[in-house]
Amino acid sequence: MQPAGFWQRCAAWTLDAAVLVPATLLLAWPWLRPAVAGWKQAGGAILGLMGERVAAAAMAGTPPLQLASAVLHDPALGAAAAALHAATWLALAPTLVAFALLGAAWNLAGERSRWRGSAGKHLLGLQVAGRDGRPPTPARALARHFAGTASWATLNLGHALAALPPDRLALHDRLSGTRVLAPAGASLPRWARAWLGLVAIASALATLWIAVLGARAANAAINAGFERLL
């Protein structure tokens, strides 16, 4: 066995996520649904205020820099932004908690089984081990899972460390005293490359879709602001 490569690990994680994300949404839905409704309401409120401010500035011929300064110091917009921030976390919290708990059970079960890794890792022949090469204990496996928070909190720089030879240890590997191994000489299978390509395309399309929706919402808010002022 040798240290697993970054793309091998990335493919394994996305395969696991393809199972865990839908399960998470189902589990968190009773809490998520009302929270999303509150988020939409808070988002609509701040868009409405922004639309009015932009429309009023356009009609008055206010320079963009002056408008930006006025927006930053607008008490109503500040309160609306704080409400949106709170609503965002209220919507994210149940989802993140459900994902963390499901992921903990998923990874612990896989790493303590004969697979010595999650289902995604098993499909690619990867195994999780302690620094001594043995399967991680339950405590170490759980520590590894929750140490992943640090890798996410560093804006994925902690995950990117897995690309650095020779040990290819991510931040959560280092914190938990574990490593991910692959069969010697194994490369990323063709199907796994196709899977990662599909994930990249889906992510790009989702980002574009969100950007288009955001632009449409902003444009509608500005038009509504003009209508209220005229």
Backbone bond lengths (Angstrom), bond angles and torsions (degrees), N, CA, C in turn:
res aa  C-N    CA-C-N  psi(-1)  N-CA   C-N-CA  omega(-1)  CA-C   N-CA-C  phi
1 M - - - 1.471 - - 1.526 109.88 -
2 Q 1.312 115.97 152.05 1.456 122.84 178.99 1.529 108.52 -138.15
3 P 1.347 118.29 162.87 1.469 119.40 178.22 1.521 111.19 -57.37
4 A 1.327 116.01 133.47 1.470 120.98 179.79 1.519 110.50 -70.29
5 G 1.323 116.52 144.61 1.448 121.61 179.52 1.525 112.05 -76.69
6 F 1.317 115.02 163.86 1.467 120.68 -177.72 1.530 111.52 -59.82
7 W 1.337 117.67 -46.50 1.459 120.56 -176.19 1.518 111.74 -71.85
8 Q 1.316 117.82 -29.70 1.459 119.96 172.89 1.523 110.23 -62.03
9 R 1.315 115.61 -45.27 1.458 120.83 -179.64 1.524 111.27 -68.68
10 C 1.330 116.58 -37.74 1.462 120.51 178.82 1.527 110.45 -63.54
11 A 1.340 116.80 -43.60 1.462 120.35 178.87 1.524 110.49 -62.58
12 A 1.333 117.00 -42.33 1.463 120.37 -179.86 1.524 111.03 -63.38
13 W 1.334 117.37 -42.56 1.464 120.36 -178.34 1.528 111.07 -64.93
14 T 1.337 116.77 -43.27 1.465 118.95 -178.68 1.529 111.45 -67.64
15 L 1.327 117.55 -32.74 1.463 120.10 175.20 1.532 110.46 -63.91
16 D 1.326 116.52 -43.51 1.468 119.91 176.48 1.530 110.69 -63.29
17 A 1.343 116.28 -42.32 1.464 120.61 -178.24 1.516 111.54 -63.14
18 A 1.344 117.28 -31.60 1.463 120.55 179.42 1.530 111.63 -62.87
19 V 1.322 116.31 -23.10 1.465 121.15 176.12 1.527 110.76 -93.56
20 L 1.326 116.24 -42.81 1.462 120.84 -172.66 1.526 113.49 -73.44
21 V 1.333 117.93 -35.66 1.464 119.82 -176.75 1.532 111.82 -64.46
22 P 1.350 119.71 -49.96 1.473 118.03 176.46 1.522 113.13 -60.56
23 A 1.339 116.74 -39.53 1.465 119.63 178.48 1.525 110.88 -64.18
24 T 1.322 116.49 -37.39 1.464 121.13 178.25 1.518 111.52 -63.48
25 L 1.334 116.83 -45.11 1.463 120.85 -179.29 1.523 111.17 -63.09
26 L 1.321 116.95 -38.99 1.458 120.21 177.37 1.524 111.26 -64.87
27 L 1.327 116.02 -42.68 1.463 120.19 -178.91 1.522 111.84 -67.91
28 A 1.327 116.82 -39.89 1.472 120.93 -175.00 1.529 112.82 -88.70
29 W 1.339 118.66 -5.49 1.455 121.11 -172.79 1.527 114.46 -56.47
30 P 1.342 120.60 -41.11 1.475 118.83 179.71 1.526 113.17 -58.18
31 W 1.332 117.25 -31.80 1.475 120.65 177.79 1.520 110.94 -92.07
32 L 1.326 115.56 -31.68 1.460 120.18 -174.41 1.520 112.33 -71.17
33 R 1.317 117.49 -38.55 1.466 120.46 -174.94 1.524 113.00 -59.79
34 P 1.344 120.45 -52.33 1.475 118.51 178.05 1.528 112.65 -67.03
35 A 1.339 116.72 -30.91 1.463 119.27 179.14 1.518 110.98 -66.90
36 V 1.334 117.37 -39.07 1.464 120.84 178.04 1.524 110.63 -66.14
37 A 1.339 116.39 -37.54 1.463 119.32 176.93 1.528 110.57 -61.87
38 G 1.326 117.19 -41.37 1.457 120.64 176.83 1.513 112.08 -65.43
39 W 1.350 116.18 -36.99 1.461 120.32 178.57 1.526 110.84 -65.22
40 K 1.323 116.78 -42.03 1.459 120.52 178.19 1.530 110.98 -61.77
41 Q 1.326 115.90 -40.18 1.464 119.85 179.77 1.527 110.69 -65.24
42 A 1.329 116.46 -44.17 1.466 120.21 179.55 1.526 110.67 -66.35
43 G 1.338 116.94 -39.49 1.458 120.22 177.94 1.516 111.73 -65.40
44 G 1.336 116.43 -40.02 1.461 119.73 177.65 1.513 111.90 -63.91
45 A 1.325 116.58 -36.34 1.468 120.08 -179.79 1.527 111.58 -65.60
46 I 1.327 116.58 -44.56 1.464 118.21 -177.72 1.527 110.74 -72.61
47 L 1.343 117.25 -33.45 1.459 119.22 175.99 1.531 111.12 -65.45
48 G 1.340 116.06 -39.20 1.459 119.43 178.27 1.514 111.90 -61.72
49 L 1.332 116.21 -45.10 1.466 119.84 178.99 1.530 111.37 -64.44
50 M 1.336 115.96 -43.24 1.465 119.18 179.51 1.523 110.60 -62.94
51 G 1.344 116.18 -40.51 1.457 119.07 178.55 1.514 112.04 -59.95
52 E 1.336 116.50 -42.60 1.462 120.46 178.97 1.525 111.05 -64.24
53 R 1.335 117.15 -43.07 1.468 120.47 -178.32 1.532 110.65 -65.47
54 V 1.319 117.09 -43.25 1.465 120.23 -178.91 1.523 110.29 -67.30
55 A 1.334 116.86 -42.43 1.466 120.09 179.37 1.526 111.04 -62.94
56 A 1.339 116.60 -44.06 1.466 120.20 179.45 1.521 110.96 -63.81
57 A 1.330 116.94 -39.88 1.463 120.51 179.35 1.525 110.93 -65.95
58 A 1.332 116.45 -40.21 1.464 120.01 179.78 1.531 110.72 -64.40
59 M 1.324 116.82 -40.62 1.466 120.35 -179.55 1.518 111.48 -70.04
60 A 1.342 116.31 -30.54 1.466 119.48 -179.65 1.518 112.79 -89.85
61 G 1.321 117.52 -5.20 1.461 120.73 -178.67 1.511 113.22 71.85
62 T 1.335 117.22 29.86 1.469 121.44 -179.71 1.522 110.70 -69.96
63 P 1.349 119.05 130.25 1.470 120.84 177.91 1.533 110.70 -62.32
64 P 1.341 117.68 150.02 1.462 121.48 -177.94 1.525 114.19 -56.46
65 L 1.347 117.44 -40.56 1.463 119.58 -179.18 1.528 111.62 -66.19
66 Q 1.321 115.01 -38.85 1.465 118.71 177.67 1.521 110.89 -66.98
67 L 1.337 117.12 -37.96 1.465 121.09 176.73 1.526 110.66 -63.63
68 A 1.333 116.25 -42.72 1.463 119.86 179.78 1.522 111.28 -61.89
69 S 1.339 116.16 -41.45 1.466 119.78 178.34 1.521 111.16 -65.17
70 A 1.333 116.37 -40.02 1.468 120.12 -180.00 1.526 110.84 -66.20
71 V 1.342 116.15 -39.24 1.461 120.27 179.64 1.523 110.67 -64.34
72 L 1.330 116.49 -41.61 1.467 120.48 -178.38 1.532 112.19 -64.89
73 H 1.317 116.85 -27.82 1.462 120.28 -176.90 1.525 112.32 -106.98
74 D 1.313 117.35 13.69 1.459 121.47 -179.09 1.532 109.26 -82.07
75 P 1.338 119.46 116.65 1.471 121.14 -177.47 1.528 113.37 -62.26
76 A 1.335 116.81 -38.24 1.460 120.09 -179.42 1.528 110.87 -65.62
77 L 1.322 115.89 -42.23 1.459 119.66 178.05 1.530 111.20 -67.50
78 G 1.330 115.33 -36.16 1.466 119.03 177.31 1.519 111.92 -62.61
79 A 1.319 116.26 -42.82 1.462 120.77 178.24 1.532 110.79 -66.21
80 A 1.342 116.30 -39.62 1.464 120.14 178.84 1.525 111.13 -66.10
81 A 1.326 116.30 -38.95 1.469 120.44 178.16 1.526 110.79 -65.10
82 A 1.333 116.73 -39.89 1.469 120.16 178.16 1.525 110.48 -65.06
83 A 1.328 116.75 -39.20 1.467 120.38 178.07 1.522 110.84 -65.32
84 L 1.346 117.54 -39.85 1.463 121.10 178.29 1.519 110.85 -66.56
85 H 1.321 116.46 -39.57 1.470 120.52 178.01 1.522 110.68 -61.14
86 A 1.329 116.66 -45.77 1.465 120.67 179.33 1.528 111.19 -64.57
87 A 1.345 116.68 -41.02 1.463 120.39 179.59 1.522 111.41 -66.48
88 T 1.325 116.60 -34.47 1.468 120.53 178.90 1.524 110.65 -63.89
89 W 1.330 116.12 -46.76 1.459 119.30 -180.00 1.525 111.29 -68.29
90 L 1.321 116.91 -32.92 1.459 120.03 177.48 1.528 110.59 -65.04
91 A 1.333 116.70 -34.31 1.457 120.55 177.63 1.522 111.72 -77.04
92 L 1.344 116.81 -36.60 1.459 120.43 -177.26 1.525 113.12 -76.70
93 A 1.324 116.60 -35.10 1.462 120.65 -171.48 1.527 113.61 -54.97
94 P 1.349 120.16 -53.12 1.462 118.78 -178.45 1.521 112.57 -63.17
95 T 1.331 116.41 -34.56 1.463 120.02 179.92 1.525 110.92 -67.69
96 L 1.330 116.36 -45.20 1.460 120.31 -179.63 1.529 111.56 -64.71
97 V 1.330 116.22 -41.17 1.470 119.72 179.31 1.524 110.34 -64.52
98 A 1.339 116.59 -45.09 1.462 120.35 179.69 1.523 110.89 -63.06
99 F 1.331 117.20 -41.71 1.466 120.80 179.65 1.526 110.89 -64.61
100 A 1.335 116.61 -41.42 1.460 120.15 -179.93 1.527 111.38 -64.64
101 L 1.322 117.05 -42.06 1.468 120.10 -178.24 1.524 111.67 -71.05
102 L 1.332 116.41 -43.55 1.461 118.86 177.26 1.530 111.09 -63.90
103 G 1.326 115.36 -42.10 1.459 119.18 178.58 1.517 112.37 -62.98
104 A 1.323 116.50 -37.31 1.467 120.00 178.82 1.525 110.48 -62.99
105 A 1.335 116.71 -46.31 1.465 120.27 178.89 1.525 110.93 -64.61
106 W 1.330 116.45 -41.61 1.468 122.26 -178.83 1.528 111.06 -62.18
107 N 1.324 116.19 -49.19 1.463 120.28 -177.62 1.525 112.48 -71.83
108 L 1.332 116.22 -38.88 1.456 118.85 179.59 1.530 110.41 -63.65
109 A 1.339 116.29 -44.31 1.463 119.65 179.53 1.517 111.02 -62.23
110 G 1.333 116.89 -42.24 1.454 119.85 -179.07 1.511 113.44 -69.28
111 E 1.334 116.73 -43.34 1.461 120.33 -175.77 1.516 112.75 -73.63
112 R 1.336 116.72 -21.66 1.459 119.96 177.67 1.530 111.86 -94.11
113 S 1.332 117.20 -2.80 1.458 120.83 178.48 1.526 109.69 -89.60
114 R 1.321 115.91 -178.77 1.467 119.67 178.06 1.527 111.49 -68.29
115 W 1.359 117.11 -16.23 1.461 120.18 176.08 1.525 111.81 -69.88
116 R 1.329 116.04 -30.43 1.471 122.91 -177.12 1.532 111.28 59.48
117 G 1.318 115.80 34.05 1.453 120.81 177.80 1.512 109.72 178.33
118 S 1.309 116.11 169.40 1.467 120.72 178.88 1.527 110.34 -65.59
119 A 1.333 115.66 172.44 1.464 120.03 179.17 1.530 111.35 -60.83
120 G 1.338 116.63 -40.90 1.455 119.95 178.06 1.516 112.13 -61.42
121 K 1.316 116.83 -43.02 1.468 120.66 177.72 1.529 110.58 -64.97
122 H 1.328 116.04 -40.48 1.468 119.61 -178.61 1.530 110.99 -61.68
123 L 1.331 117.75 -38.63 1.464 120.62 179.58 1.527 111.77 -61.84
124 L 1.327 116.87 -26.18 1.459 121.37 -179.79 1.522 112.57 -103.49
125 G 1.323 116.62 5.59 1.461 120.48 178.71 1.511 114.22 75.69
126 L 1.334 117.88 18.55 1.466 121.03 -178.64 1.522 110.57 -89.53
127 Q 1.323 115.35 152.29 1.461 121.65 178.47 1.521 109.74 -137.77
128 V 1.333 114.85 147.04 1.466 121.21 175.57 1.522 108.04 -99.89
129 A 1.317 115.69 135.15 1.469 120.32 -179.16 1.511 109.76 -142.30
130 G 1.332 114.91 158.63 1.453 119.76 170.95 1.514 109.15 -74.79
131 R 1.316 117.10 176.41 1.458 119.99 179.84 1.523 111.91 -64.04
132 D 1.337 116.31 -21.23 1.463 120.21 177.91 1.526 112.65 -86.57
133 G 1.337 117.09 1.02 1.454 120.52 178.80 1.511 114.54 88.78
134 R 1.329 117.29 -7.50 1.456 120.11 -179.19 1.524 110.74 -87.14
135 P 1.355 117.19 160.41 1.468 119.31 176.78 1.524 110.39 -58.85
136 P 1.310 118.81 142.76 1.465 120.44 -179.69 1.525 111.32 -67.29
137 T 1.306 116.22 146.76 1.460 120.72 174.04 1.525 108.80 -68.95
138 P 1.346 118.13 162.68 1.468 118.99 177.58 1.525 112.88 -54.37
139 A 1.342 116.36 -41.52 1.465 119.65 -179.58 1.525 110.96 -64.03
140 R 1.329 116.78 -41.57 1.463 120.26 -179.34 1.533 110.99 -69.88
141 A 1.335 116.17 -36.73 1.464 119.82 178.38 1.531 110.59 -64.00
142 L 1.345 116.64 -42.85 1.459 119.82 177.41 1.524 111.07 -66.87
143 A 1.332 116.28 -39.79 1.468 120.15 178.10 1.526 110.06 -61.12
144 R 1.313 116.36 -39.77 1.469 120.43 179.07 1.524 110.88 -63.08
145 H 1.329 115.72 -43.59 1.467 119.47 -178.60 1.526 111.11 -62.76
146 F 1.325 117.03 -49.92 1.467 119.31 -175.54 1.527 111.98 -76.71
147 A 1.344 117.59 -20.71 1.462 119.89 173.35 1.524 110.77 -68.38
148 G 1.343 116.24 -17.99 1.454 119.64 175.67 1.517 112.82 -59.44
149 T 1.341 116.54 -22.06 1.471 120.35 176.40 1.521 110.54 -57.64
150 A 1.331 116.41 -37.39 1.459 120.13 179.94 1.523 111.34 -66.64
151 S 1.329 116.52 -36.87 1.470 119.56 178.49 1.518 111.18 -67.41
152 W 1.345 117.46 -37.17 1.459 120.45 176.12 1.524 110.98 -70.95
153 A 1.338 116.55 -39.22 1.466 120.68 -176.21 1.524 112.21 -65.68
154 T 1.329 117.29 -22.32 1.472 120.79 177.65 1.521 111.51 -89.12
155 L 1.353 116.43 22.30 1.468 122.20 -179.38 1.526 110.95 57.50
156 N 1.336 114.08 40.89 1.470 123.76 175.91 1.526 113.99 72.84
157 L 1.318 118.04 5.86 1.463 118.94 173.94 1.525 110.42 -64.74
158 G 1.345 115.62 -32.47 1.460 119.47 177.06 1.514 111.91 -63.25
159 H 1.332 116.57 -36.73 1.464 119.81 176.00 1.531 111.04 -71.24
160 A 1.327 116.30 -37.43 1.464 120.65 -177.43 1.519 112.09 -63.27
161 L 1.337 117.60 -23.51 1.464 120.00 178.05 1.519 111.82 -59.42
162 A 1.345 116.96 -22.86 1.467 120.58 179.85 1.524 111.88 -66.96
163 A 1.329 117.81 -11.83 1.464 120.62 178.67 1.524 111.82 -85.53
164 L 1.327 117.27 -9.56 1.465 120.41 -174.43 1.524 111.00 -88.95
165 P 1.341 118.05 119.91 1.464 120.35 175.82 1.527 109.88 -75.66
166 P 1.329 119.55 164.75 1.465 124.53 2.03 1.533 113.72 -89.82
167 D 1.348 117.68 -21.79 1.468 119.30 -172.63 1.522 113.13 -82.38
168 R 1.350 117.37 -26.60 1.471 122.58 179.44 1.534 111.30 53.19
169 L 1.319 114.69 52.13 1.461 120.99 -179.17 1.521 109.94 -99.57
170 A 1.329 116.62 123.78 1.456 120.90 171.99 1.528 108.93 -73.16
171 L 1.319 116.49 168.94 1.458 120.01 -178.43 1.525 111.00 -59.77
172 H 1.351 117.39 -42.52 1.464 119.14 -178.93 1.523 111.97 -70.37
173 D 1.352 117.95 -24.32 1.468 119.93 172.07 1.526 110.01 -65.42
174 R 1.311 115.49 -44.90 1.461 120.63 -178.15 1.534 111.13 -65.14
175 L 1.339 115.86 -41.02 1.463 119.29 -178.20 1.521 112.55 -69.59
176 S 1.339 116.94 -31.91 1.466 120.22 -176.18 1.520 113.83 -100.22
177 G 1.327 117.53 -2.86 1.463 119.75 179.65 1.517 112.72 69.79
178 T 1.336 117.20 36.32 1.460 121.09 -179.66 1.527 109.83 -124.64
179 R 1.320 115.80 175.46 1.453 121.60 174.45 1.523 108.68 -154.59
180 V 1.324 115.76 161.36 1.458 121.60 178.46 1.525 107.87 -112.27
181 L 1.330 115.67 128.60 1.459 121.46 -175.24 1.516 110.74 -115.21
182 A 1.332 115.22 151.38 1.461 122.72 176.57 1.519 108.26 -129.83
183 P 1.328 118.28 156.50 1.471 120.06 175.70 1.520 110.93 -57.24
184 A 1.312 116.82 139.31 1.464 121.49 -178.58 1.521 110.26 -57.10
185 G 1.328 115.60 130.83 1.452 121.01 177.85 1.512 114.66 81.27
186 A 1.329 118.10 -1.77 1.470 120.54 -178.43 1.529 110.22 -73.60
187 S 1.311 115.95 138.53 1.463 121.57 175.91 1.521 108.56 -117.22
188 L 1.310 115.92 172.96 1.458 120.09 -178.39 1.528 109.34 -70.52
189 P 1.333 118.44 121.21 1.467 120.30 -179.43 1.527 112.00 -61.07
190 R 1.321 115.00 158.24 1.459 120.15 -179.17 1.518 111.71 -61.24
191 W 1.341 116.76 -38.77 1.464 119.29 -179.45 1.521 111.01 -66.18
192 A 1.357 116.53 -33.85 1.462 120.15 179.17 1.530 110.75 -70.44
193 R 1.336 116.53 -35.63 1.468 119.41 175.54 1.517 110.64 -64.44
194 A 1.346 115.85 -41.77 1.461 119.64 177.72 1.529 110.43 -63.34
195 W 1.332 116.69 -38.51 1.466 120.93 178.50 1.523 110.88 -62.69
196 L 1.339 116.81 -45.91 1.465 120.04 179.35 1.530 110.71 -63.99
197 G 1.325 117.09 -36.93 1.462 119.71 175.96 1.519 111.45 -62.64
198 L 1.326 116.33 -41.44 1.461 120.97 178.21 1.528 110.68 -63.94
199 V 1.337 116.74 -41.35 1.467 120.97 178.10 1.530 110.11 -62.49
200 A 1.340 116.92 -42.60 1.463 120.36 -179.88 1.526 111.13 -63.63
201 I 1.336 116.80 -42.33 1.466 120.36 179.46 1.527 110.36 -65.25
202 A 1.333 116.30 -44.41 1.465 120.03 179.38 1.520 111.12 -62.02
203 S 1.336 117.45 -40.20 1.468 121.17 179.05 1.522 110.84 -65.00
204 A 1.337 116.73 -42.33 1.463 120.40 179.42 1.529 111.04 -64.58
205 L 1.334 116.54 -42.17 1.461 120.04 179.32 1.524 111.42 -65.96
206 A 1.337 116.29 -39.33 1.460 119.90 178.33 1.527 110.65 -64.27
207 T 1.342 116.43 -41.42 1.466 120.46 178.51 1.529 110.92 -63.57
208 L 1.325 116.01 -43.08 1.465 120.39 178.75 1.519 110.78 -63.34
209 W 1.332 116.06 -42.37 1.466 120.65 179.65 1.522 111.42 -61.50
210 I 1.336 116.52 -43.43 1.463 120.85 178.72 1.526 110.34 -64.38
211 A 1.345 116.91 -40.68 1.463 120.40 179.40 1.528 111.07 -63.81
212 V 1.326 116.20 -41.45 1.468 119.95 179.37 1.522 110.67 -65.32
213 L 1.341 116.46 -44.23 1.462 119.78 178.14 1.524 111.15 -61.30
214 G 1.336 116.32 -41.74 1.458 119.98 179.05 1.520 112.06 -63.82
215 A 1.336 116.56 -42.05 1.464 120.23 179.25 1.524 110.71 -64.83
216 R 1.317 116.46 -41.25 1.467 119.47 178.66 1.521 111.78 -64.53
217 A 1.338 116.30 -41.63 1.460 120.05 179.71 1.520 110.76 -64.51
218 A 1.347 116.45 -41.47 1.465 119.83 179.02 1.518 111.24 -65.04
219 N 1.333 116.06 -42.01 1.470 119.69 179.67 1.526 110.96 -64.65
220 A 1.330 116.29 -41.27 1.468 119.76 178.48 1.522 110.84 -63.97
221 A 1.349 116.82 -39.02 1.455 120.32 179.73 1.519 111.50 -65.33
222 I 1.341 116.64 -39.48 1.481 120.01 178.80 1.527 110.44 -67.30
223 N 1.333 116.60 -42.97 1.479 119.66 178.14 1.527 111.10 -61.75
224 A 1.347 115.48 -40.01 1.463 119.04 177.63 1.525 110.86 -65.32
225 G 1.337 116.27 -35.40 1.461 119.99 177.31 1.517 111.66 -63.83
226 F 1.334 117.21 -41.89 1.464 120.13 176.55 1.522 111.39 -62.30
227 E 1.341 115.99 -41.46 1.462 120.36 -179.01 1.519 111.58 -62.80
228 R 1.331 116.45 -38.12 1.472 119.05 179.72 1.511 112.08 -71.09
229 L 1.332 116.81 -29.87 1.464 120.48 -177.13 1.525 112.29 -84.82
230 L 1.321 117.46 -24.98 1.473 120.03 -177.07 1.524 111.94 -84.74
